């Protein structure tokens, strides 16, 4: 059994390392489509399936009915409301798959397995954070050597696509890695040479963030760092010092990012013209659909089609919260927000009881990303982040566990 557990842990590490490459079709072209469901031969999809199989021998000892009930009952209530909406708009249903969200249910099972794994073995949490940062470092190395690099024409400009990933998603993944690096630099007790090594990683990935031309991750990063400074449990004097250091670092980061003509032009569009990629029109169209079907929404399949009647073409809302409102109605939205606020509660509990801020940073940044991203509920990366936050329960369920002193 120990051998099986070691194998399971190894595959878990591999899953973390590959989650950055979610749309890399290793048996086809290097392009996926991050606006739709993941390509079937994605390296991340294959490793996640392997991880689920390797976790099977440990279901009895890991799975908690209380955890399952606490998180998944409200989420599945949301799914139920969405299915009712689909039945109301039955003319759009061509098969059972058009009504039942198989992909999302699979991802909730993956979430349950990962979070249960981390709760059982809290020491894996810190390793998870460090491994993820190194997956972004690998992405940077491959980028600089020209692997998986593609250019797509979007919103009137050429933007960087890495391994089939939408530039906005790539930017968000890099932002999460940067937040973890800031946490390591400011809170973890590491030798100077280790911290210098992580500064090197930070400097290496910032140019990629600029090359994506994605404004959202920049805003998410700076707002998250500001939130971090406010929430960190330190004295007023140290807080002021940290704020000054963070401000100086932000200036240098901003200069590095603005050296990219693409990023500079897109940021100027936002400042001067209020341009947010057409999301304002999408949100207005989405809310118009919701107002016609306020209780159970329009369901899974009619969702984009109904928005298209107002927007001019079928399109997602580019906001998960509005998407939930349109697809599952007000009742489904309430159920979903119960699920989401309970995840926030875990992050806050870990912060209050053990003093760990990184999970608040992750869920704060994820909340901002969800407010501007479309289709993210279908992505493994979103559920990976949620799993890590839920896994933080292990840091305070075990009173002997000291997160800060784990090497």
C-alpha positions, 0 to 999 in steps of 0.5 A, a space after each residue: 500500500 505504501 508503494 501505491 501511495 508513493 505512485 499516487 503522490 508522484 502522479 499528483 506531482 506530475 498533474 501539478 506540473 502539467 496543469 499549465 499545459 491544459 490545451 497542449 494536444 500532444 498527439 495532434 497539433 499544438 493547438 487546443 481551444 480554450 473557449 470550449 471543452 479540452 482537446 481529448 489528447 491533452 497532456 493534462 487531461 491524460 494525467 488527470 485520468 491517470 491520477 483518478 485511477 491511481 487514487 482509487 485504492 485510497 477512496 475509503 480512507 480519504 473521502 469525507 462525506 462531510 466535505 462532499 456534502 459541504 461543498 458539492 451539495 450546493 454545487 449540484 443544486 446549481 447543476 440541477 437548476 441548470 438542467 431544469 432550464 435546459 428542459 424548459 428550452 428543450 428545443 435546443 437539446 439534441 442529445 442527453 449530453 446537451 442537458 447534462 454537464 458530464 465534463 463539469 461533473 468529472 471535474 468536481 470528482 477530480 476536485 474532490 480527489 485532489 482536495 481529499 489528498 491534500 487534507 490527508 497529507 497537509 505537507 503536500 500543500 507547500 510542495 504543490 505551490 513550489 511545483 506549480 511555480 516550476 511548471 511556469 518556469 518550464 513554460 518560460 524555458 520552452 517559450 524562450 526556445 521557441 517551442 509551442 509558440 503561436 500568434 493569433 489575431 484577436 481584438 485587432 492585434 496579434 497576441 501570443 498563444 502558448 501550447 494552444 492556450 488562450 492568452 488571457 488564461 496564460 496570463 492568469 496562470 503566470 499571475 498565480 505563479 507570481 503571487 506564490 513567488 511573492 508569498 515565498 519571498 515575504 513569508 517563507 523562511 528560506 535561505 537567501 540563495 533560494 529566494 534569489 532563485 525565485 526572484 530569477 523565476 519572477 524576472 524570467 516570466 514577466 516578459 511572457 505576461 507582457 507578450 500575451 497582451 492580456 490586461 486582466 491578469 495585470 490588474 488581477 496581479 496588482 489588486 491581489 498584491 494590494 490585498 496581500 499587503 492589507 491582509 498580512 499579519 504584520 506590524 504597522 511599521 513592517 506593513 508600511 515598509 512592505 507597501 513601499 517595497 511592493 510599490 517600487 517593485 510594481 513600478 519596475 514590473 510596470 516598466 517591464 510590461 509596458 516595454 511591450 508595444 502590444 501591452 502598452 497599446 491595449 492598456 492605453 485603449 482601456 485608459 483612454 477609451 474604456 475598452 474592455 474587449 466588448 465585455 460590457 455589451 456581452 454582459 448587457 446581452 446576458 442580463 437581458 436573457 436572464 430577465 426573460 428567464 429569471 428563475 431557472 435560466 435557459 440551461 446549458 445548450 441554449 445559453 450562447 444561442 439566446 445571448 446571440 439574439 441580443 449580441 449578434 452572434 452566439 457567445 459566452 458571457 465572459 463572466 462566470 457569475 453572470 454565466 451561472 445566472 443566465 444558465 441556471 437562473 436566480 435559484 441556481 445562482 444562489 446555490 452556486 454562491 453558497 458553494 463559492 463562499 464556502 471555498 472563501 471560508 476555507 481560505 479565511 479559516 486557514 488564514 485566521 488559524 494558521 496565518 497562511 495568506 497564500 490561499 486567500 490570495 489564490 481565491 481572491 485572484 481566482 474571483 477576479 479572473 472568474 468575473 472576466 473569463 468565459 468557459 473557465 468552469 470547463 477548465 481543469 486549472 480552475 478546479 485545481 485552484 479550488 482544490 488547493 484552497 479546499 486542501 488548506 483545511 488540512 493545515 488546521 484540521 491537524 493541530 500538530 501541523 506547522 505549515 511554515 516550518 515544512 521544508 
